[in-house]
């Protein structure tokens, strides 16, 4: 009872706080109001009120901003957290807890991360400032929640004009406006002036009097607009038009502007051929920043590749501000309940021989065969007459979606949204064709499904058994049977709607009118930003030559509270492979942000270091013009071959011969037998380079090329004069051929991922972390940090080359669900290299020309761009 009363008092104090001077005066008001109703506070009630007051004061006190994951340009500190006089953050905090049902840990996390971002903004009490920063989140990870918290705290701290650039479509802009209004504005609507509205046509227009309002102390103005040139131009002309007329100087001098650019790598980055010929959107944003005397510009993105490739030193910077985040770069923390790349694709195992279930990732990916693609999407965008067909894989995806909705209803989630995404083409005409296919299938089979009869119900049963075997149902004490699910399946079919989300559709998504069960068909508008509520099943064929765009299309990432075991993804092996590799590179950028912050690296210095990541040709060619010729360093890094041309007899044989040659050059007498490992020390660089020059690395590696390795080794020759060479030999099965003077050696078993492309084998991980300690006197213990950085910190300052003989067949472990037999033409040789040094110290760099897309890929990209523009134009 006591604890409950304390919680009630705490809630009442927070609710009153916005209209009282301090938490103490709010608490006094609670006692006064109680006396009006004849309630006299007992000693226990006084004590409980005091405890509640202490809690509130503690939560509102200054917080220590650790900046554990931020790169900043040194400057004076000004913001350390919410204060007792704040209005908007306490209201938002209470709304998140009491209305949205966030738990305390989630609220605490958003409080901490948003305070860090606000502390990185310019101090609004300063007369003039021009500030630029970048916030790196995760796809569908709640960046909007962080933005709303930042807005609330920024207004409390003194910012009075909030400008939110929300995507390039009406749908996304309206969705964002609705979110900001419900989360912040409606909490204290009398303190806000809105220049935009929730309606599709509620975007920003030049006000009748052609200027912004004079800021009123304690109040703020809000603009949520599409990131299109016409709207940005209207906003800029409200500040100052082409004839020099503008909002009055006295008003501008009092405006403290916060511009938040959601998905800032989309459209904002200058994608023209040179700095002088800026794209219109980029130009307008830069003109707006130049026209405002006091402005902080903050970009939010889950894929920061394009932004860190902005030239920090453009030639015309004195004329117009660039958008490089020169003042700060920060990475948002990954919350515990986020369902992202780690859950879908797993992560590098500590022991590659014994990958855990968590490291392997959930068995939730289903492959669509290449030969089925021509029945689902046109081979060329110009084929307007193409009609998609129902395939076995699409039917399975729909059936599992119906099952997943039924299971969620048994869990009491019938009041929540449930969605399936079908994303096969950016072409509007193809969306209509897919709609006809889905609606026709439902019309044919709904009756049998509802009754549990016919062949389709038998197939439903097969899919049900297969999928719950692949991923166990986590939250059910006893597994439901299909018979038990049938009433819920009937409810699902009755509620099911098919929506088409593009610029011309009349069957649009609408999550505002009660719980919805949707099959959503769409293209460009679904590729970024737009949230698909309750997304559980994705059928995804869309490709992109731009890897940042591809990663953004991962709508299946997000929060899946109460149904983490149900999501499934149907896609191609090629896309799965790209996503898996991209997730690894993206995570490395986040790790680098955190690591470099420890060494007080500034954002300008970070630009160079990000360019040092091999294989970063992963955004559009236009955005990467500053990265075509760049610098690369392998210092402090470890690399490993995880993809193999396993069906090429020439490559397999040549690599085995190269490894045998290295053994013979070293001499068997110089190789120490360590049981399940062998080690040769103090090997001359010339022998290692000779081997690497002969060894062929599969072209499918995104971040490992032989030419890059050799160029770096030549550049850093003085630091790499002697090497240690290790042979990892844990198995009892001997190689089919002798490895030089060592003879047949024990092999490693590395089954390939089942979703690998047929042309190559992807084993995900070659090295175990303990392998890199082969030449360390004291091995790692279970108490050590499991990170690669921790293991490498124990190593001597000498490069290490590891060779792995891999069994030709390499059958998967019986318990493994997402791997198949390697099935190579012969035993393979895999290599791993650990370079000495620290990644945060630049070390030796060398210039490299990054990969340029082929003409065929460029043609595909242009077709995709035209289709996307078609959708955006219709939606504008």
Protein Blocks (a to p, Z undefined) as FASTA:
>chain_A
ZZmmmmmmmmmmmmmmmmpfbfklmmmmmmmmmmmnopacdfklmmmmmmmmmmmmmmmm
ccddfklmcccdddddfbebdcfkbmklmmmmmmmmmmnopafklmmmmmmmmmmmmmmm
ccfkbmbdcddddddddehihpmmmmmmmmmmmmmnopabdcddehjbfklmmmmmmmmm
mmmmmmmmmlpccfbdfbfklcccddfkopacdddehiacdddddddfklmmmmmmmmpc
ckopacdfklmmmpccddddehklgojaccbfbfklccfklmmmmmmmmmpmbdcddddd
fblklmmmpcfbbfklmmpccfbdfkbccdddddfklccfklmnopadfblklccfklno
pafbccddfklmmmmbcfbfklmmbccdddfklmmmmmmmmmmmmmmmmnopmmpccddd
ddfbfbfklmmmmmmmmmmmmmmmmmmmmnopajklmmmmmmmmmmmmmpccfkbmbacd
fklmmmmmmmmmmmpccddddfkbcbbcdfkgopadddddddklmmgopacehiabdcdf
bdcfblklmmmmmmmgccdehilmmgccdddfklmmmmmmmmmmmmmmmmmmmmmmmnop
afklmmmmmmmpghiacbcfklmmmmmpccddfehiacddfbdcfklmklmmmmmmmmmm
mmmmnopmlpccehjaccdehiafklmmmmmmmpccdfklmkbcfklmmmmmmmmmmmmm
bccdddddfbfbdcfbdehjnopaddddddddfkbcfkbccehiabdfklmmmmgfbdcd
fkbcfbfklmmmmpccbdcdddddddfklpadfklmkbccfkiabdcdddddddedjfkl
nbjadddddddddfklmmmmmmmmmmmmmmmmmmZZ
